[in-house]
Amino acid sequence: MDAGEYSVHDEEPETPPILVVDDNHDNAEIIRQYLENRGYSVCVAHGGDEALTLFERVHPTLVLLDVMMPDRDGWEVCRLMKQHPVLGKTVRVIMVTALDAWEDKREALQLGADDYVEKPFDLPTLARIVQRNLDRGRVAP
């Protein structure tokens, strides 16, 4: 789904929007379909620059963010999202990556990521992590 394919409805969606960021179109589409079939509102970006544009427009509550992308990598995108003067205080960022070294996890947390999911993952586990983070975001000050 391109940035222009996300529609904003007149009424508030039942679930907060989730932004899926992955330069692999197949991965992004599989995640989008799986989460939408479970009632989540999802938009997709295929690169860091597109993700930052959608972040400003859609105001997602949760971002599933790939790390290794050709333009801006996920580390930089996470840092910029978390430093946003308004949205950065409430958005939860889950890094979704094939990087599995302890140093990568530490880097993610230092940049402000709220969770870390290693690829490959199974979709039911990802859905549980998404819901857990949405629940935590609702009770956060």
MILO-243179 format. One record per residue (C-alpha): residue number from 1; residue in one letter; chain; x, y, z. Coordinates in nm, 4 decimals. Layout:
<r><num>NUM</num><residuo>a</residuo><cadena>A</cadena><u>X</u><v>Y</v><w>Z</w></r>
...
// end
This chain:
<r><num>1</num><residuo>m</residuo><cadena>A</cadena><u>0.0000</u><v>0.0000</v><w>0.0000</w></r>
<r><num>2</num><residuo>d</residuo><cadena>A</cadena><u>0.1427</u><v>0.3370</v><w>-0.0960</w></r>
<r><num>3</num><residuo>a</residuo><cadena>A</cadena><u>0.1171</u><v>0.6474</v><w>0.1186</w></r>
<r><num>4</num><residuo>g</residuo><cadena>A</cadena><u>-0.1789</u><v>0.7643</v><w>-0.0850</w></r>
<r><num>5</num><residuo>e</residuo><cadena>A</cadena><u>-0.3718</u><v>0.4391</v><w>-0.0365</w></r>
<r><num>6</num><residuo>y</residuo><cadena>A</cadena><u>-0.4407</u><v>0.4908</v><w>0.3335</w></r>
<r><num>7</num><residuo>s</residuo><cadena>A</cadena><u>-0.7799</u><v>0.6440</v><w>0.3823</w></r>
<r><num>8</num><residuo>v</residuo><cadena>A</cadena><u>-0.8740</u><v>0.8561</v><w>0.6788</w></r>
<r><num>9</num><residuo>h</residuo><cadena>A</cadena><u>-1.2372</u><v>0.8100</v><w>0.7770</w></r>
<r><num>10</num><residuo>d</residuo><cadena>A</cadena><u>-1.4676</u><v>1.0793</v><w>0.9151</w></r>
<r><num>11</num><residuo>e</residuo><cadena>A</cadena><u>-1.5123</u><v>0.8758</v><w>1.2310</w></r>
<r><num>12</num><residuo>e</residuo><cadena>A</cadena><u>-1.2396</u><v>0.7595</v><w>1.4650</w></r>
<r><num>13</num><residuo>p</residuo><cadena>A</cadena><u>-1.1256</u><v>0.4046</v><w>1.3908</w></r>
<r><num>14</num><residuo>e</residuo><cadena>A</cadena><u>-1.2047</u><v>0.1502</v><w>1.6601</w></r>
<r><num>15</num><residuo>t</residuo><cadena>A</cadena><u>-0.8372</u><v>0.0698</v><w>1.6931</w></r>
<r><num>16</num><residuo>p</residuo><cadena>A</cadena><u>-0.5509</u><v>0.3182</v><w>1.6764</w></r>
<r><num>17</num><residuo>p</residuo><cadena>A</cadena><u>-0.3612</u><v>0.3230</v><w>1.3468</w></r>
<r><num>18</num><residuo>i</residuo><cadena>A</cadena><u>-0.0540</u><v>0.1030</v><w>1.3131</w></r>
<r><num>19</num><residuo>l</residuo><cadena>A</cadena><u>0.2244</u><v>0.1958</v><w>1.0730</w></r>
<r><num>20</num><residuo>v</residuo><cadena>A</cadena><u>0.4117</u><v>-0.0991</v><w>0.9195</w></r>
<r><num>21</num><residuo>v</residuo><cadena>A</cadena><u>0.7491</u><v>-0.0038</v><w>0.7726</w></r>
<r><num>22</num><residuo>d</residuo><cadena>A</cadena><u>0.9374</u><v>-0.2620</v><w>0.5649</w></r>
<r><num>23</num><residuo>d</residuo><cadena>A</cadena><u>1.1148</u><v>-0.2234</v><w>0.2326</w></r>
<r><num>24</num><residuo>n</residuo><cadena>A</cadena><u>1.0188</u><v>-0.5824</v><w>0.1478</w></r>
<r><num>25</num><residuo>h</residuo><cadena>A</cadena><u>0.6740</u><v>-0.5362</v><w>-0.0065</w></r>
<r><num>26</num><residuo>d</residuo><cadena>A</cadena><u>0.5737</u><v>-0.8995</v><w>0.0518</w></r>
<r><num>27</num><residuo>n</residuo><cadena>A</cadena><u>0.6590</u><v>-0.8849</v><w>0.4231</w></r>
<r><num>28</num><residuo>a</residuo><cadena>A</cadena><u>0.4726</u><v>-0.5567</v><w>0.4662</w></r>
<r><num>29</num><residuo>e</residuo><cadena>A</cadena><u>0.1651</u><v>-0.6871</v><w>0.2824</w></r>
<r><num>30</num><residuo>i</residuo><cadena>A</cadena><u>0.1509</u><v>-1.0110</v><w>0.4834</w></r>
<r><num>31</num><residuo>i</residuo><cadena>A</cadena><u>0.1702</u><v>-0.8173</v><w>0.8117</w></r>
<r><num>32</num><residuo>r</residuo><cadena>A</cadena><u>-0.0871</u><v>-0.5621</v><w>0.6918</w></r>
<r><num>33</num><residuo>q</residuo><cadena>A</cadena><u>-0.3380</u><v>-0.8274</v><w>0.5855</w></r>
<r><num>34</num><residuo>y</residuo><cadena>A</cadena><u>-0.2920</u><v>-1.0320</v><w>0.9012</w></r>
<r><num>35</num><residuo>l</residuo><cadena>A</cadena><u>-0.3435</u><v>-0.7344</v><w>1.1327</w></r>
<r><num>36</num><residuo>e</residuo><cadena>A</cadena><u>-0.6328</u><v>-0.5882</v><w>0.9312</w></r>
<r><num>37</num><residuo>n</residuo><cadena>A</cadena><u>-0.8086</u><v>-0.9265</v><w>0.9421</w></r>
<r><num>38</num><residuo>r</residuo><cadena>A</cadena><u>-0.7904</u><v>-0.8946</v><w>1.3214</w></r>
<r><num>39</num><residuo>g</residuo><cadena>A</cadena><u>-0.9544</u><v>-0.5524</v><w>1.3202</w></r>
<r><num>40</num><residuo>y</residuo><cadena>A</cadena><u>-0.6518</u><v>-0.3252</v><w>1.3319</w></r>
<r><num>41</num><residuo>s</residuo><cadena>A</cadena><u>-0.6254</u><v>-0.0131</v><w>1.1178</w></r>
<r><num>42</num><residuo>v</residuo><cadena>A</cadena><u>-0.2961</u><v>-0.0417</v><w>0.9253</w></r>
<r><num>43</num><residuo>c</residuo><cadena>A</cadena><u>-0.0987</u><v>0.1724</v><w>0.6824</w></r>
<r><num>44</num><residuo>v</residuo><cadena>A</cadena><u>0.2258</u><v>0.0736</v><w>0.5144</w></r>
<r><num>45</num><residuo>a</residuo><cadena>A</cadena><u>0.5472</u><v>0.2518</v><w>0.4208</w></r>
<r><num>46</num><residuo>h</residuo><cadena>A</cadena><u>0.8277</u><v>0.0900</v><w>0.2224</w></r>
<r><num>47</num><residuo>g</residuo><cadena>A</cadena><u>1.1119</u><v>0.3130</v><w>0.3344</w></r>
<r><num>48</num><residuo>g</residuo><cadena>A</cadena><u>1.2246</u><v>0.5485</v><w>0.6050</w></r>
<r><num>49</num><residuo>d</residuo><cadena>A</cadena><u>1.1369</u><v>0.8737</v><w>0.4283</w></r>
<r><num>50</num><residuo>e</residuo><cadena>A</cadena><u>0.7877</u><v>0.7495</v><w>0.3412</w></r>
<r><num>51</num><residuo>a</residuo><cadena>A</cadena><u>0.7472</u><v>0.6288</v><w>0.7020</w></r>
<r><num>52</num><residuo>l</residuo><cadena>A</cadena><u>0.8294</u><v>0.9721</v><w>0.8409</w></r>
<r><num>53</num><residuo>t</residuo><cadena>A</cadena><u>0.5800</u><v>1.1361</v><w>0.6029</w></r>
<r><num>54</num><residuo>l</residuo><cadena>A</cadena><u>0.3032</u><v>0.8947</v><w>0.7028</w></r>
<r><num>55</num><residuo>f</residuo><cadena>A</cadena><u>0.3967</u><v>0.9323</v><w>1.0704</w></r>
<r><num>56</num><residuo>e</residuo><cadena>A</cadena><u>0.3211</u><v>1.3052</v><w>1.0486</w></r>
<r><num>57</num><residuo>r</residuo><cadena>A</cadena><u>-0.0025</u><v>1.2523</v><w>0.8535</w></r>
<r><num>58</num><residuo>v</residuo><cadena>A</cadena><u>-0.1543</u><v>0.9462</v><w>1.0206</w></r>
<r><num>59</num><residuo>h</residuo><cadena>A</cadena><u>-0.0300</u><v>0.9860</v><w>1.3816</w></r>
<r><num>60</num><residuo>p</residuo><cadena>A</cadena><u>0.0045</u><v>0.6129</v><w>1.4466</w></r>
<r><num>61</num><residuo>t</residuo><cadena>A</cadena><u>-0.0120</u><v>0.4783</v><w>1.7981</w></r>
<r><num>62</num><residuo>l</residuo><cadena>A</cadena><u>0.2245</u><v>0.1944</v><w>1.7072</w></r>
<r><num>63</num><residuo>v</residuo><cadena>A</cadena><u>0.5002</u><v>0.1513</v><w>1.4483</w></r>
<r><num>64</num><residuo>l</residuo><cadena>A</cadena><u>0.6377</u><v>-0.1856</v><w>1.3341</w></r>
<r><num>65</num><residuo>l</residuo><cadena>A</cadena><u>0.9751</u><v>-0.0779</v><w>1.2001</w></r>
<r><num>66</num><residuo>d</residuo><cadena>A</cadena><u>1.2254</u><v>-0.2746</v><w>0.9933</w></r>
<r><num>67</num><residuo>v</residuo><cadena>A</cadena><u>1.5881</u><v>-0.1776</v><w>1.0551</w></r>
<r><num>68</num><residuo>m</residuo><cadena>A</cadena><u>1.7671</u><v>-0.2500</v><w>0.7293</w></r>
<r><num>69</num><residuo>m</residuo><cadena>A</cadena><u>1.6195</u><v>-0.0277</v><w>0.4580</w></r>
<r><num>70</num><residuo>p</residuo><cadena>A</cadena><u>1.7866</u><v>0.1394</v><w>0.1601</w></r>
<r><num>71</num><residuo>d</residuo><cadena>A</cadena><u>1.7105</u><v>0.5052</v><w>0.2344</w></r>
<r><num>72</num><residuo>r</residuo><cadena>A</cadena><u>1.6887</u><v>0.5973</v><w>0.6023</w></r>
<r><num>73</num><residuo>d</residuo><cadena>A</cadena><u>1.7474</u><v>0.2932</v><w>0.8187</w></r>
<r><num>74</num><residuo>g</residuo><cadena>A</cadena><u>1.5178</u><v>0.1974</v><w>1.1029</w></r>
<r><num>75</num><residuo>w</residuo><cadena>A</cadena><u>1.7602</u><v>0.3250</v><w>1.3666</w></r>
<r><num>76</num><residuo>e</residuo><cadena>A</cadena><u>1.7383</u><v>0.6790</v><w>1.2307</w></r>
<r><num>77</num><residuo>v</residuo><cadena>A</cadena><u>1.3628</u><v>0.6589</v><w>1.1747</w></r>
<r><num>78</num><residuo>c</residuo><cadena>A</cadena><u>1.3070</u><v>0.5375</v><w>1.5322</w></r>
<r><num>79</num><residuo>r</residuo><cadena>A</cadena><u>1.5220</u><v>0.8179</v><w>1.6721</w></r>
<r><num>80</num><residuo>l</residuo><cadena>A</cadena><u>1.3368</u><v>1.0828</v><w>1.4697</w></r>
<r><num>81</num><residuo>m</residuo><cadena>A</cadena><u>0.9942</u><v>0.9477</v><w>1.5629</w></r>
<r><num>82</num><residuo>k</residuo><cadena>A</cadena><u>1.0769</u><v>0.9304</v><w>1.9325</w></r>
<r><num>83</num><residuo>q</residuo><cadena>A</cadena><u>1.2194</u><v>1.2852</v><w>1.9247</w></r>
<r><num>84</num><residuo>h</residuo><cadena>A</cadena><u>0.9026</u><v>1.4276</v><w>1.7666</w></r>
<r><num>85</num><residuo>p</residuo><cadena>A</cadena><u>0.7854</u><v>1.7073</v><w>1.9986</w></r>
<r><num>86</num><residuo>v</residuo><cadena>A</cadena><u>0.4238</u><v>1.5833</v><w>2.0147</w></r>
<r><num>87</num><residuo>l</residuo><cadena>A</cadena><u>0.3882</u><v>1.2330</v><w>1.8700</w></r>
<r><num>88</num><residuo>g</residuo><cadena>A</cadena><u>0.7140</u><v>1.1036</v><w>2.0172</w></r>
<r><num>89</num><residuo>k</residuo><cadena>A</cadena><u>0.5705</u><v>1.1015</v><w>2.3664</w></r>
<r><num>90</num><residuo>t</residuo><cadena>A</cadena><u>0.2918</u><v>0.8562</v><w>2.2846</w></r>
<r><num>91</num><residuo>v</residuo><cadena>A</cadena><u>0.3993</u><v>0.6421</v><w>1.9888</w></r>
<r><num>92</num><residuo>r</residuo><cadena>A</cadena><u>0.5293</u><v>0.2934</v><w>2.0601</w></r>
<r><num>93</num><residuo>v</residuo><cadena>A</cadena><u>0.7948</u><v>0.1600</v><w>1.8230</w></r>
<r><num>94</num><residuo>i</residuo><cadena>A</cadena><u>0.8596</u><v>-0.2108</v><w>1.7755</w></r>
<r><num>95</num><residuo>m</residuo><cadena>A</cadena><u>1.1768</u><v>-0.2894</v><w>1.5826</w></r>
<r><num>96</num><residuo>v</residuo><cadena>A</cadena><u>1.1144</u><v>-0.5873</v><w>1.3516</w></r>
<r><num>97</num><residuo>t</residuo><cadena>A</cadena><u>1.4455</u><v>-0.7123</v><w>1.2175</w></r>
<r><num>98</num><residuo>a</residuo><cadena>A</cadena><u>1.6688</u><v>-1.0038</v><w>1.1277</w></r>
<r><num>99</num><residuo>l</residuo><cadena>A</cadena><u>1.9392</u><v>-0.8478</v><w>1.3447</w></r>
<r><num>100</num><residuo>d</residuo><cadena>A</cadena><u>1.9566</u><v>-1.0636</v><w>1.6548</w></r>
<r><num>101</num><residuo>a</residuo><cadena>A</cadena><u>2.2759</u><v>-0.9612</v><w>1.8318</w></r>
<r><num>102</num><residuo>w</residuo><cadena>A</cadena><u>2.2537</u><v>-0.8293</v><w>2.1859</w></r>
<r><num>103</num><residuo>e</residuo><cadena>A</cadena><u>2.4198</u><v>-0.5049</v><w>2.0686</w></r>
<r><num>104</num><residuo>d</residuo><cadena>A</cadena><u>2.1396</u><v>-0.4480</v><w>1.8168</w></r>
<r><num>105</num><residuo>k</residuo><cadena>A</cadena><u>1.8759</u><v>-0.4868</v><w>2.0872</w></r>
<r><num>106</num><residuo>r</residuo><cadena>A</cadena><u>2.0669</u><v>-0.2454</v><w>2.3110</w></r>
<r><num>107</num><residuo>e</residuo><cadena>A</cadena><u>2.0910</u><v>0.0041</v><w>2.0242</w></r>
<r><num>108</num><residuo>a</residuo><cadena>A</cadena><u>1.7154</u><v>-0.0182</v><w>1.9672</w></r>
<r><num>109</num><residuo>l</residuo><cadena>A</cadena><u>1.6376</u><v>0.0505</v><w>2.3330</w></r>
<r><num>110</num><residuo>q</residuo><cadena>A</cadena><u>1.8854</u><v>0.3379</v><w>2.3491</w></r>
<r><num>111</num><residuo>l</residuo><cadena>A</cadena><u>1.7141</u><v>0.4985</v><w>2.0489</w></r>
<r><num>112</num><residuo>g</residuo><cadena>A</cadena><u>1.3784</u><v>0.4728</v><w>2.2228</w></r>
<r><num>113</num><residuo>a</residuo><cadena>A</cadena><u>1.2297</u><v>0.1533</v><w>2.0786</w></r>
<r><num>114</num><residuo>d</residuo><cadena>A</cadena><u>0.9682</u><v>-0.0030</v><w>2.3035</w></r>
<r><num>115</num><residuo>d</residuo><cadena>A</cadena><u>1.0039</u><v>-0.3617</v><w>2.1851</w></r>
<r><num>116</num><residuo>y</residuo><cadena>A</cadena><u>1.2097</u><v>-0.5808</v><w>1.9547</w></r>
<r><num>117</num><residuo>v</residuo><cadena>A</cadena><u>1.0937</u><v>-0.8701</v><w>1.7344</w></r>
<r><num>118</num><residuo>e</residuo><cadena>A</cadena><u>1.3392</u><v>-1.0927</v><w>1.5517</w></r>
<r><num>119</num><residuo>k</residuo><cadena>A</cadena><u>1.2718</u><v>-1.2166</v><w>1.1995</w></r>
<r><num>120</num><residuo>p</residuo><cadena>A</cadena><u>1.1594</u><v>-1.4717</v><w>1.1196</w></r>
<r><num>121</num><residuo>f</residuo><cadena>A</cadena><u>0.8568</u><v>-1.4572</v><w>1.3471</w></r>
<r><num>122</num><residuo>d</residuo><cadena>A</cadena><u>0.5165</u><v>-1.6170</v><w>1.3380</w></r>
<r><num>123</num><residuo>l</residuo><cadena>A</cadena><u>0.2179</u><v>-1.3904</v><w>1.2829</w></r>
<r><num>124</num><residuo>p</residuo><cadena>A</cadena><u>0.0205</u><v>-1.4926</v><w>1.5948</w></r>
<r><num>125</num><residuo>t</residuo><cadena>A</cadena><u>0.3212</u><v>-1.4008</v><w>1.8105</w></r>
<r><num>126</num><residuo>l</residuo><cadena>A</cadena><u>0.3557</u><v>-1.0673</v><w>1.6314</w></r>
<r><num>127</num><residuo>a</residuo><cadena>A</cadena><u>-0.0160</u><v>-0.9970</v><w>1.6870</w></r>
<r><num>128</num><residuo>r</residuo><cadena>A</cadena><u>0.0245</u><v>-1.0668</v><w>2.0619</w></r>
<r><num>129</num><residuo>i</residuo><cadena>A</cadena><u>0.3224</u><v>-0.8301</v><w>2.0781</w></r>
<r><num>130</num><residuo>v</residuo><cadena>A</cadena><u>0.1251</u><v>-0.5629</v><w>1.8916</w></r>
<r><num>131</num><residuo>q</residuo><cadena>A</cadena><u>-0.1674</u><v>-0.5931</v><w>2.1322</w></r>
<r><num>132</num><residuo>r</residuo><cadena>A</cadena><u>0.0620</u><v>-0.5927</v><w>2.4365</w></r>
<r><num>133</num><residuo>n</residuo><cadena>A</cadena><u>0.2235</u><v>-0.2706</v><w>2.3176</w></r>
<r><num>134</num><residuo>l</residuo><cadena>A</cadena><u>-0.1108</u><v>-0.1089</v><w>2.2378</w></r>
<r><num>135</num><residuo>d</residuo><cadena>A</cadena><u>-0.2295</u><v>-0.1983</v><w>2.5878</w></r>
<r><num>136</num><residuo>r</residuo><cadena>A</cadena><u>0.0860</u><v>-0.0526</v><w>2.7425</w></r>
<r><num>137</num><residuo>g</residuo><cadena>A</cadena><u>0.0465</u><v>0.2622</v><w>2.5361</w></r>
<r><num>138</num><residuo>r</residuo><cadena>A</cadena><u>-0.3048</u><v>0.3167</v><w>2.6698</w></r>
<r><num>139</num><residuo>v</residuo><cadena>A</cadena><u>-0.1929</u><v>0.3094</v><w>3.0331</w></r>
<r><num>140</num><residuo>a</residuo><cadena>A</cadena><u>0.1216</u><v>0.5154</v><w>2.9785</w></r>
<r><num>141</num><residuo>p</residuo><cadena>A</cadena><u>0.1137</u><v>0.8699</v><w>3.1238</w></r>
// end
